[in-house]
Amino acid sequence: MRRRGRCAPSRRCRVQRPGSSARRRRRGPAAQNAGKARNDVGFEDVRLLINGIASSIFANDAQRERVLGVALDGIRTRG
């Protein structure tokens, strides 16, 4: 049985969950601390958003890039 939130032994983890180390827990996500990302958006929100976009079928690459850009703009802070 594969544990949730861990990479398979044969693969390298490319994305780590925020707060996975004591150092990260103290300082929080870098983008939020820098004022670049909304404070009410968490790891699970971004994971679900990207999974939804990745599993969608697009007419072409330009459409995919546009949808991804709109989604990322929604995560960024305004101002």
TORMI-677010 format. One record per atom (N, C-alpha, C): residue number from 1; residue in three letters; x, y, z. Coordinates in nm, 2 decimals. Atoms other than C-alpha are relative to their C-alpha. Last residue first. Example, Ala and Ser with C-alpha at 12.3 -4.5 7.8 and 13.67 -1.06 7.14 Angstrom:
% residues 2
<atom><seq>2</seq><type>SER</type><x>-0.09</x><y>-0.11</y><z>0.00</z></atom>
<atom><seq>2</seq><type>SER</type><x>1.37</x><y>-0.11</y><z>0.71</z></atom>
<atom><seq>2</seq><type>SER</type><x>-0.08</x><y>0.11</y><z>0.08</z></atom>
<atom><seq>1</seq><type>ALA</type><x>0.09</x><y>-0.12</y><z>0.00</z></atom>
<atom><seq>1</seq><type>ALA</type><x>1.23</x><y>-0.45</y><z>0.78</z></atom>
<atom><seq>1</seq><type>ALA</type><x>0.09</x><y>0.12</y><z>0.00</z></atom>
//
This chain:
% residues 79
<atom><seq>79</seq><type>GLY</type><x>-0.06</x><y>-0.12</y><z>-0.05</z></atom>
<atom><seq>79</seq><type>GLY</type><x>-0.18</x><y>4.51</y><z>-0.56</z></atom>
<atom><seq>79</seq><type>GLY</type><x>0.12</x><y>0.04</y><z>-0.07</z></atom>
<atom><seq>78</seq><type>ARG</type><x>0.04</x><y>-0.11</y><z>0.09</z></atom>
<atom><seq>78</seq><type>ARG</type><x>-0.35</x><y>4.18</y><z>-0.57</z></atom>
<atom><seq>78</seq><type>ARG</type><x>0.07</x><y>0.12</y><z>0.05</z></atom>
<atom><seq>77</seq><type>THR</type><x>0.06</x><y>-0.11</y><z>-0.07</z></atom>
<atom><seq>77</seq><type>THR</type><x>-0.18</x><y>3.87</y><z>-0.42</z></atom>
<atom><seq>77</seq><type>THR</type><x>-0.03</x><y>0.12</y><z>-0.10</z></atom>
<atom><seq>76</seq><type>ARG</type><x>-0.08</x><y>-0.11</y><z>-0.04</z></atom>
<atom><seq>76</seq><type>ARG</type><x>-0.11</x><y>3.58</y><z>-0.65</z></atom>
<atom><seq>76</seq><type>ARG</type><x>-0.08</x><y>0.11</y><z>0.08</z></atom>
<atom><seq>75</seq><type>ILE</type><x>-0.07</x><y>0.03</y><z>-0.12</z></atom>
<atom><seq>75</seq><type>ILE</type><x>-0.32</x><y>3.27</y><z>-0.64</z></atom>
<atom><seq>75</seq><type>ILE</type><x>0.08</x><y>0.12</y><z>0.05</z></atom>
<atom><seq>74</seq><type>GLY</type><x>0.09</x><y>0.01</y><z>-0.11</z></atom>
<atom><seq>74</seq><type>GLY</type><x>-0.58</x><y>3.39</y><z>-0.89</z></atom>
<atom><seq>74</seq><type>GLY</type><x>0.07</x><y>-0.03</y><z>0.13</z></atom>
<atom><seq>73</seq><type>ASP</type><x>0.04</x><y>-0.14</y><z>-0.04</z></atom>
<atom><seq>73</seq><type>ASP</type><x>-0.31</x><y>3.49</y><z>-1.13</z></atom>
<atom><seq>73</seq><type>ASP</type><x>-0.09</x><y>0.01</y><z>0.12</z></atom>
<atom><seq>72</seq><type>LEU</type><x>-0.12</x><y>-0.05</y><z>-0.08</z></atom>
<atom><seq>72</seq><type>LEU</type><x>-0.18</x><y>3.13</y><z>-1.12</z></atom>
<atom><seq>72</seq><type>LEU</type><x>-0.03</x><y>0.15</y><z>0.04</z></atom>
<atom><seq>71</seq><type>ALA</type><x>0.00</x><y>0.06</y><z>-0.13</z></atom>
<atom><seq>71</seq><type>ALA</type><x>-0.52</x><y>3.01</y><z>-1.23</z></atom>
<atom><seq>71</seq><type>ALA</type><x>0.11</x><y>0.05</y><z>0.09</z></atom>
<atom><seq>70</seq><type>VAL</type><x>0.12</x><y>-0.05</y><z>-0.08</z></atom>
<atom><seq>70</seq><type>VAL</type><x>-0.55</x><y>3.26</y><z>-1.51</z></atom>
<atom><seq>70</seq><type>VAL</type><x>0.00</x><y>-0.06</y><z>0.14</z></atom>
<atom><seq>69</seq><type>GLY</type><x>-0.03</x><y>-0.14</y><z>-0.04</z></atom>
<atom><seq>69</seq><type>GLY</type><x>-0.20</x><y>3.17</y><z>-1.63</z></atom>
<atom><seq>69</seq><type>GLY</type><x>-0.11</x><y>0.06</y><z>0.08</z></atom>
<atom><seq>68</seq><type>LEU</type><x>-0.09</x><y>0.00</y><z>-0.11</z></atom>
<atom><seq>68</seq><type>LEU</type><x>-0.28</x><y>2.80</y><z>-1.62</z></atom>
<atom><seq>68</seq><type>LEU</type><x>0.04</x><y>0.14</y><z>0.05</z></atom>
<atom><seq>67</seq><type>VAL</type><x>0.08</x><y>0.05</y><z>-0.12</z></atom>
<atom><seq>67</seq><type>VAL</type><x>-0.59</x><y>2.86</y><z>-1.83</z></atom>
<atom><seq>67</seq><type>VAL</type><x>0.10</x><y>-0.01</y><z>0.12</z></atom>
<atom><seq>66</seq><type>ARG</type><x>0.09</x><y>-0.11</y><z>-0.05</z></atom>
<atom><seq>66</seq><type>ARG</type><x>-0.39</x><y>3.07</y><z>-2.08</z></atom>
<atom><seq>66</seq><type>ARG</type><x>-0.07</x><y>-0.04</y><z>0.12</z></atom>
<atom><seq>65</seq><type>GLU</type><x>-0.08</x><y>-0.10</y><z>-0.06</z></atom>
<atom><seq>65</seq><type>GLU</type><x>-0.11</x><y>2.81</y><z>-2.11</z></atom>
<atom><seq>65</seq><type>GLU</type><x>-0.08</x><y>0.12</y><z>0.06</z></atom>
<atom><seq>64</seq><type>ARG</type><x>-0.05</x><y>0.06</y><z>-0.12</z></atom>
<atom><seq>64</seq><type>ARG</type><x>-0.35</x><y>2.53</y><z>-2.18</z></atom>
<atom><seq>64</seq><type>ARG</type><x>0.08</x><y>0.11</y><z>0.08</z></atom>
<atom><seq>63</seq><type>GLN</type><x>0.12</x><y>0.00</y><z>-0.09</z></atom>
<atom><seq>63</seq><type>GLN</type><x>-0.53</x><y>2.74</y><z>-2.45</z></atom>
<atom><seq>63</seq><type>GLN</type><x>0.05</x><y>-0.05</y><z>0.14</z></atom>
<atom><seq>62</seq><type>ALA</type><x>0.03</x><y>-0.14</y><z>-0.04</z></atom>
<atom><seq>62</seq><type>ALA</type><x>-0.19</x><y>2.82</y><z>-2.61</z></atom>
<atom><seq>62</seq><type>ALA</type><x>-0.12</x><y>0.01</y><z>0.10</z></atom>
<atom><seq>61</seq><type>ASP</type><x>-0.08</x><y>-0.04</y><z>-0.11</z></atom>
<atom><seq>61</seq><type>ASP</type><x>-0.10</x><y>2.45</y><z>-2.60</z></atom>
<atom><seq>61</seq><type>ASP</type><x>-0.02</x><y>0.14</y><z>0.04</z></atom>
<atom><seq>60</seq><type>ASN</type><x>-0.14</x><y>-0.02</y><z>0.04</z></atom>
<atom><seq>60</seq><type>ASN</type><x>-0.40</x><y>2.35</y><z>-2.81</z></atom>
<atom><seq>60</seq><type>ASN</type><x>0.08</x><y>0.05</y><z>0.12</z></atom>
<atom><seq>59</seq><type>ALA</type><x>0.00</x><y>0.00</y><z>0.15</z></atom>
<atom><seq>59</seq><type>ALA</type><x>-0.76</x><y>2.23</y><z>-2.80</z></atom>
<atom><seq>59</seq><type>ALA</type><x>0.14</x><y>0.02</y><z>-0.05</z></atom>
<atom><seq>58</seq><type>PHE</type><x>0.00</x><y>-0.13</y><z>0.06</z></atom>
<atom><seq>58</seq><type>PHE</type><x>-0.73</x><y>2.15</y><z>-2.43</z></atom>
<atom><seq>58</seq><type>PHE</type><x>0.02</x><y>-0.01</y><z>-0.15</z></atom>
<atom><seq>57</seq><type>ILE</type><x>-0.04</x><y>0.01</y><z>0.14</z></atom>
<atom><seq>57</seq><type>ILE</type><x>-0.81</x><y>1.83</y><z>-2.24</z></atom>
<atom><seq>57</seq><type>ILE</type><x>-0.02</x><y>0.14</y><z>-0.06</z></atom>
<atom><seq>56</seq><type>SER</type><x>0.09</x><y>-0.05</y><z>0.10</z></atom>
<atom><seq>56</seq><type>SER</type><x>-0.81</x><y>1.86</y><z>-1.86</z></atom>
<atom><seq>56</seq><type>SER</type><x>0.05</x><y>-0.02</y><z>-0.14</z></atom>
<atom><seq>55</seq><type>SER</type><x>0.08</x><y>0.11</y><z>0.05</z></atom>
<atom><seq>55</seq><type>SER</type><x>-0.61</x><y>1.63</y><z>-1.63</z></atom>
<atom><seq>55</seq><type>SER</type><x>-0.11</x><y>0.05</y><z>-0.11</z></atom>
<atom><seq>54</seq><type>ALA</type><x>-0.08</x><y>0.11</y><z>0.07</z></atom>
<atom><seq>54</seq><type>ALA</type><x>-0.33</x><y>1.88</y><z>-1.59</z></atom>
<atom><seq>54</seq><type>ALA</type><x>-0.09</x><y>-0.11</y><z>-0.05</z></atom>
<atom><seq>53</seq><type>ILE</type><x>-0.04</x><y>-0.06</y><z>0.13</z></atom>
<atom><seq>53</seq><type>ILE</type><x>-0.58</x><y>2.17</y><z>-1.51</z></atom>
<atom><seq>53</seq><type>ILE</type><x>0.08</x><y>-0.11</y><z>-0.08</z></atom>
<atom><seq>52</seq><type>GLY</type><x>0.11</x><y>-0.02</y><z>0.08</z></atom>
<atom><seq>52</seq><type>GLY</type><x>-0.75</x><y>1.97</y><z>-1.24</z></atom>
<atom><seq>52</seq><type>GLY</type><x>0.03</x><y>0.05</y><z>-0.14</z></atom>
<atom><seq>51</seq><type>ASN</type><x>0.05</x><y>0.14</y><z>0.04</z></atom>
<atom><seq>51</seq><type>ASN</type><x>-0.43</x><y>1.84</y><z>-1.09</z></atom>
<atom><seq>51</seq><type>ASN</type><x>-0.12</x><y>0.02</y><z>-0.10</z></atom>
<atom><seq>50</seq><type>ILE</type><x>-0.09</x><y>0.05</y><z>0.10</z></atom>
<atom><seq>50</seq><type>ILE</type><x>-0.30</x><y>2.20</y><z>-1.08</z></atom>
<atom><seq>50</seq><type>ILE</type><x>-0.04</x><y>-0.13</y><z>-0.06</z></atom>
<atom><seq>49</seq><type>LEU</type><x>0.01</x><y>-0.09</y><z>0.12</z></atom>
<atom><seq>49</seq><type>LEU</type><x>-0.60</x><y>2.33</y><z>-0.90</z></atom>
<atom><seq>49</seq><type>LEU</type><x>0.08</x><y>-0.05</y><z>-0.11</z></atom>
<atom><seq>48</seq><type>LEU</type><x>0.12</x><y>0.04</y><z>0.07</z></atom>
<atom><seq>48</seq><type>LEU</type><x>-0.61</x><y>2.03</y><z>-0.66</z></atom>
<atom><seq>48</seq><type>LEU</type><x>-0.02</x><y>0.09</y><z>-0.13</z></atom>
<atom><seq>47</seq><type>ARG</type><x>-0.01</x><y>0.14</y><z>0.05</z></atom>
<atom><seq>47</seq><type>ARG</type><x>-0.24</x><y>2.07</y><z>-0.57</z></atom>
<atom><seq>47</seq><type>ARG</type><x>-0.13</x><y>-0.03</y><z>-0.08</z></atom>
<atom><seq>46</seq><type>VAL</type><x>-0.08</x><y>-0.01</y><z>0.12</z></atom>
<atom><seq>46</seq><type>VAL</type><x>-0.28</x><y>2.45</y><z>-0.53</z></atom>
<atom><seq>46</seq><type>VAL</type><x>0.01</x><y>-0.14</y><z>-0.07</z></atom>
<atom><seq>45</seq><type>ASP</type><x>0.07</x><y>-0.08</y><z>0.10</z></atom>
<atom><seq>45</seq><type>ASP</type><x>-0.57</x><y>2.42</y><z>-0.29</z></atom>
<atom><seq>45</seq><type>ASP</type><x>0.08</x><y>0.00</y><z>-0.13</z></atom>
<atom><seq>44</seq><type>GLU</type><x>0.11</x><y>0.08</y><z>0.06</z></atom>
<atom><seq>44</seq><type>GLU</type><x>-0.40</x><y>2.13</y><z>-0.10</z></atom>
<atom><seq>44</seq><type>GLU</type><x>-0.08</x><y>0.08</y><z>-0.11</z></atom>
<atom><seq>43</seq><type>PHE</type><x>-0.05</x><y>0.10</y><z>0.09</z></atom>
<atom><seq>43</seq><type>PHE</type><x>-0.09</x><y>2.34</y><z>-0.05</z></atom>
<atom><seq>43</seq><type>PHE</type><x>-0.10</x><y>-0.08</y><z>-0.07</z></atom>
<atom><seq>42</seq><type>GLY</type><x>-0.09</x><y>0.10</y><z>-0.06</z></atom>
<atom><seq>42</seq><type>GLY</type><x>-0.28</x><y>2.63</y><z>0.10</z></atom>
<atom><seq>42</seq><type>GLY</type><x>0.05</x><y>-0.10</y><z>-0.11</z></atom>
<atom><seq>41</seq><type>VAL</type><x>-0.02</x><y>0.11</y><z>0.09</z></atom>
<atom><seq>41</seq><type>VAL</type><x>-0.44</x><y>2.95</y><z>-0.03</z></atom>
<atom><seq>41</seq><type>VAL</type><x>0.11</x><y>-0.09</y><z>0.06</z></atom>
<atom><seq>40</seq><type>ASP</type><x>0.10</x><y>0.10</y><z>-0.02</z></atom>
<atom><seq>40</seq><type>ASP</type><x>-0.57</x><y>3.19</y><z>0.24</z></atom>
<atom><seq>40</seq><type>ASP</type><x>0.00</x><y>-0.12</y><z>-0.10</z></atom>
<atom><seq>39</seq><type>ASN</type><x>-0.01</x><y>0.08</y><z>-0.12</z></atom>
<atom><seq>39</seq><type>ASN</type><x>-0.25</x><y>3.38</y><z>0.26</z></atom>
<atom><seq>39</seq><type>ASN</type><x>-0.10</x><y>-0.10</y><z>0.03</z></atom>
<atom><seq>38</seq><type>ARG</type><x>0.10</x><y>-0.02</y><z>-0.10</z></atom>
<atom><seq>38</seq><type>ARG</type><x>-0.25</x><y>3.49</y><z>-0.10</z></atom>
<atom><seq>38</seq><type>ARG</type><x>0.02</x><y>-0.09</y><z>0.12</z></atom>
<atom><seq>37</seq><type>ALA</type><x>0.11</x><y>0.09</y><z>0.01</z></atom>
<atom><seq>37</seq><type>ALA</type><x>0.08</x><y>3.46</y><z>-0.28</z></atom>
<atom><seq>37</seq><type>ALA</type><x>-0.10</x><y>0.03</y><z>0.11</z></atom>
<atom><seq>36</seq><type>LYS</type><x>0.02</x><y>0.03</y><z>0.14</z></atom>
<atom><seq>36</seq><type>LYS</type><x>0.36</x><y>3.71</y><z>-0.36</z></atom>
<atom><seq>36</seq><type>LYS</type><x>-0.13</x><y>-0.09</y><z>-0.02</z></atom>
<atom><seq>35</seq><type>GLY</type><x>0.11</x><y>-0.08</y><z>0.04</z></atom>
<atom><seq>35</seq><type>GLY</type><x>0.37</x><y>3.88</y><z>-0.01</z></atom>
<atom><seq>35</seq><type>GLY</type><x>-0.04</x><y>-0.03</y><z>-0.15</z></atom>
<atom><seq>34</seq><type>ALA</type><x>-0.05</x><y>-0.11</y><z>0.08</z></atom>
<atom><seq>34</seq><type>ALA</type><x>0.71</x><y>3.75</y><z>0.06</z></atom>
<atom><seq>34</seq><type>ALA</type><x>-0.11</x><y>0.09</y><z>-0.06</z></atom>
<atom><seq>33</seq><type>ASN</type><x>-0.08</x><y>-0.09</y><z>-0.09</z></atom>
<atom><seq>33</seq><type>ASN</type><x>0.58</x><y>3.54</y><z>0.35</z></atom>
<atom><seq>33</seq><type>ASN</type><x>0.06</x><y>0.12</y><z>-0.08</z></atom>
<atom><seq>32</seq><type>GLN</type><x>0.09</x><y>-0.07</y><z>-0.09</z></atom>
<atom><seq>32</seq><type>GLN</type><x>0.32</x><y>3.39</y><z>0.12</z></atom>
<atom><seq>32</seq><type>GLN</type><x>0.07</x><y>0.10</y><z>0.09</z></atom>
<atom><seq>31</seq><type>ALA</type><x>0.08</x><y>-0.09</y><z>0.09</z></atom>
<atom><seq>31</seq><type>ALA</type><x>0.57</x><y>3.30</y><z>-0.15</z></atom>
<atom><seq>31</seq><type>ALA</type><x>-0.10</x><y>0.08</y><z>0.09</z></atom>
<atom><seq>30</seq><type>ALA</type><x>-0.07</x><y>-0.12</y><z>0.04</z></atom>
<atom><seq>30</seq><type>ALA</type><x>0.81</x><y>3.16</y><z>0.11</z></atom>
<atom><seq>30</seq><type>ALA</type><x>-0.08</x><y>0.10</y><z>-0.08</z></atom>
<atom><seq>29</seq><type>PRO</type><x>-0.03</x><y>0.00</y><z>0.14</z></atom>
<atom><seq>29</seq><type>PRO</type><x>0.57</x><y>2.92</y><z>0.28</z></atom>
<atom><seq>29</seq><type>PRO</type><x>0.06</x><y>0.13</y><z>-0.05</z></atom>
<atom><seq>28</seq><type>GLY</type><x>0.12</x><y>0.01</y><z>0.09</z></atom>
<atom><seq>28</seq><type>GLY</type><x>0.59</x><y>2.93</y><z>0.65</z></atom>
<atom><seq>28</seq><type>GLY</type><x>0.04</x><y>0.00</y><z>-0.14</z></atom>
<atom><seq>27</seq><type>ARG</type><x>0.01</x><y>-0.12</y><z>0.09</z></atom>
<atom><seq>27</seq><type>ARG</type><x>0.89</x><y>3.06</y><z>0.86</z></atom>
<atom><seq>27</seq><type>ARG</type><x>-0.11</x><y>-0.01</y><z>-0.10</z></atom>
<atom><seq>26</seq><type>ARG</type><x>-0.02</x><y>-0.13</y><z>-0.07</z></atom>
<atom><seq>26</seq><type>ARG</type><x>0.87</x><y>2.83</y><z>1.16</z></atom>
<atom><seq>26</seq><type>ARG</type><x>-0.02</x><y>0.12</y><z>-0.09</z></atom>
<atom><seq>25</seq><type>ARG</type><x>0.12</x><y>-0.02</y><z>-0.09</z></atom>
<atom><seq>25</seq><type>ARG</type><x>0.71</x><y>2.53</y><z>0.99</z></atom>
<atom><seq>25</seq><type>ARG</type><x>0.02</x><y>0.14</y><z>0.06</z></atom>
<atom><seq>24</seq><type>ARG</type><x>0.11</x><y>-0.05</y><z>0.08</z></atom>
<atom><seq>24</seq><type>ARG</type><x>0.98</x><y>2.55</y><z>0.71</z></atom>
<atom><seq>24</seq><type>ARG</type><x>-0.12</x><y>0.04</y><z>0.09</z></atom>
<atom><seq>23</seq><type>ARG</type><x>-0.04</x><y>-0.13</y><z>0.05</z></atom>
<atom><seq>23</seq><type>ARG</type><x>1.26</x><y>2.52</y><z>0.96</z></atom>
<atom><seq>23</seq><type>ARG</type><x>-0.11</x><y>0.06</y><z>-0.08</z></atom>
<atom><seq>22</seq><type>ALA</type><x>0.02</x><y>-0.10</y><z>-0.11</z></atom>
<atom><seq>22</seq><type>ALA</type><x>1.09</x><y>2.23</y><z>1.14</z></atom>
<atom><seq>22</seq><type>ALA</type><x>0.03</x><y>0.14</y><z>-0.05</z></atom>
<atom><seq>21</seq><type>SER</type><x>-0.11</x><y>0.00</y><z>-0.09</z></atom>
<atom><seq>21</seq><type>SER</type><x>1.07</x><y>2.04</y><z>0.81</z></atom>
<atom><seq>21</seq><type>SER</type><x>-0.03</x><y>0.11</y><z>0.11</z></atom>
<atom><seq>20</seq><type>SER</type><x>-0.05</x><y>0.13</y><z>-0.01</z></atom>
<atom><seq>20</seq><type>SER</type><x>0.77</x><y>1.93</y><z>0.60</z></atom>
<atom><seq>20</seq><type>SER</type><x>0.13</x><y>0.00</y><z>0.09</z></atom>
<atom><seq>19</seq><type>GLY</type><x>0.00</x><y>0.04</y><z>-0.14</z></atom>
<atom><seq>19</seq><type>GLY</type><x>0.60</x><y>2.26</y><z>0.66</z></atom>
<atom><seq>19</seq><type>GLY</type><x>0.05</x><y>-0.14</y><z>0.03</z></atom>
<atom><seq>18</seq><type>PRO</type><x>-0.05</x><y>-0.11</y><z>-0.09</z></atom>
<atom><seq>18</seq><type>PRO</type><x>0.51</x><y>2.31</y><z>0.30</z></atom>
<atom><seq>18</seq><type>PRO</type><x>-0.01</x><y>-0.05</y><z>0.14</z></atom>
<atom><seq>17</seq><type>ARG</type><x>0.10</x><y>-0.07</y><z>-0.07</z></atom>
<atom><seq>17</seq><type>ARG</type><x>0.47</x><y>1.97</y><z>0.13</z></atom>
<atom><seq>17</seq><type>ARG</type><x>0.05</x><y>0.11</y><z>0.08</z></atom>
<atom><seq>16</seq><type>GLN</type><x>0.01</x><y>0.03</y><z>-0.14</z></atom>
<atom><seq>16</seq><type>GLN</type><x>0.76</x><y>1.89</y><z>-0.09</z></atom>
<atom><seq>16</seq><type>GLN</type><x>-0.12</x><y>0.07</y><z>0.06</z></atom>
<atom><seq>15</seq><type>VAL</type><x>0.07</x><y>-0.10</y><z>-0.07</z></atom>
<atom><seq>15</seq><type>VAL</type><x>0.74</x><y>1.88</y><z>-0.47</z></atom>
<atom><seq>15</seq><type>VAL</type><x>-0.01</x><y>-0.05</y><z>0.15</z></atom>
<atom><seq>14</seq><type>ARG</type><x>-0.03</x><y>-0.13</y><z>0.06</z></atom>
<atom><seq>14</seq><type>ARG</type><x>0.99</x><y>1.70</y><z>-0.69</z></atom>
<atom><seq>14</seq><type>ARG</type><x>-0.07</x><y>0.11</y><z>0.08</z></atom>
<atom><seq>13</seq><type>CYS</type><x>0.11</x><y>-0.09</y><z>-0.03</z></atom>
<atom><seq>13</seq><type>CYS</type><x>1.02</x><y>1.38</y><z>-0.49</z></atom>
<atom><seq>13</seq><type>CYS</type><x>0.03</x><y>0.13</y><z>-0.06</z></atom>
<atom><seq>12</seq><type>ARG</type><x>-0.04</x><y>-0.11</y><z>-0.08</z></atom>
<atom><seq>12</seq><type>ARG</type><x>1.26</x><y>1.14</y><z>-0.66</z></atom>
<atom><seq>12</seq><type>ARG</type><x>-0.12</x><y>0.09</y><z>0.03</z></atom>
<atom><seq>11</seq><type>ARG</type><x>0.01</x><y>-0.14</y><z>0.05</z></atom>
<atom><seq>11</seq><type>ARG</type><x>1.12</x><y>0.82</y><z>-0.78</z></atom>
<atom><seq>11</seq><type>ARG</type><x>0.05</x><y>0.10</y><z>0.09</z></atom>
<atom><seq>10</seq><type>SER</type><x>-0.08</x><y>-0.01</y><z>0.12</z></atom>
<atom><seq>10</seq><type>SER</type><x>1.21</x><y>0.45</y><z>-0.72</z></atom>
<atom><seq>10</seq><type>SER</type><x>0.00</x><y>0.14</y><z>-0.06</z></atom>
<atom><seq>9</seq><type>PRO</type><x>-0.14</x><y>0.01</y><z>-0.02</z></atom>
<atom><seq>9</seq><type>PRO</type><x>1.10</x><y>0.46</y><z>-0.36</z></atom>
<atom><seq>9</seq><type>PRO</type><x>0.09</x><y>0.02</y><z>-0.12</z></atom>
<atom><seq>8</seq><type>ALA</type><x>-0.04</x><y>0.14</y><z>0.01</z></atom>
<atom><seq>8</seq><type>ALA</type><x>0.76</x><y>0.59</y><z>-0.45</z></atom>
<atom><seq>8</seq><type>ALA</type><x>0.15</x><y>-0.01</y><z>0.01</z></atom>
<atom><seq>7</seq><type>CYS</type><x>-0.04</x><y>0.04</y><z>0.14</z></atom>
<atom><seq>7</seq><type>CYS</type><x>0.71</x><y>0.95</y><z>-0.33</z></atom>
<atom><seq>7</seq><type>CYS</type><x>0.03</x><y>-0.15</y><z>0.01</z></atom>
<atom><seq>6</seq><type>ARG</type><x>-0.14</x><y>0.04</y><z>0.02</z></atom>
<atom><seq>6</seq><type>ARG</type><x>0.52</x><y>1.02</y><z>-0.01</z></atom>
<atom><seq>6</seq><type>ARG</type><x>0.03</x><y>-0.05</y><z>-0.14</z></atom>
<atom><seq>5</seq><type>GLY</type><x>-0.09</x><y>-0.11</y><z>-0.03</z></atom>
<atom><seq>5</seq><type>GLY</type><x>0.20</x><y>1.22</y><z>0.06</z></atom>
<atom><seq>5</seq><type>GLY</type><x>0.15</x><y>-0.03</y><z>-0.01</z></atom>
<atom><seq>4</seq><type>ARG</type><x>0.04</x><y>-0.12</y><z>0.06</z></atom>
<atom><seq>4</seq><type>ARG</type><x>-0.03</x><y>0.92</y><z>0.09</z></atom>
<atom><seq>4</seq><type>ARG</type><x>0.11</x><y>0.11</y><z>0.04</z></atom>
<atom><seq>3</seq><type>ARG</type><x>0.04</x><y>-0.10</y><z>-0.09</z></atom>
<atom><seq>3</seq><type>ARG</type><x>0.14</x><y>0.60</y><z>0.17</z></atom>
<atom><seq>3</seq><type>ARG</type><x>-0.03</x><y>0.13</y><z>-0.07</z></atom>
<atom><seq>2</seq><type>ARG</type><x>-0.08</x><y>-0.13</y><z>0.01</z></atom>
<atom><seq>2</seq><type>ARG</type><x>0.14</x><y>0.34</y><z>-0.10</z></atom>
<atom><seq>2</seq><type>ARG</type><x>-0.05</x><y>0.10</y><z>0.10</z></atom>
<atom><seq>1</seq><type>MET</type><x>0.08</x><y>-0.12</y><z>0.00</z></atom>
<atom><seq>1</seq><type>MET</type><x>0.00</x><y>0.00</y><z>0.00</z></atom>
<atom><seq>1</seq><type>MET</type><x>0.09</x><y>0.12</y><z>0.00</z></atom>
//
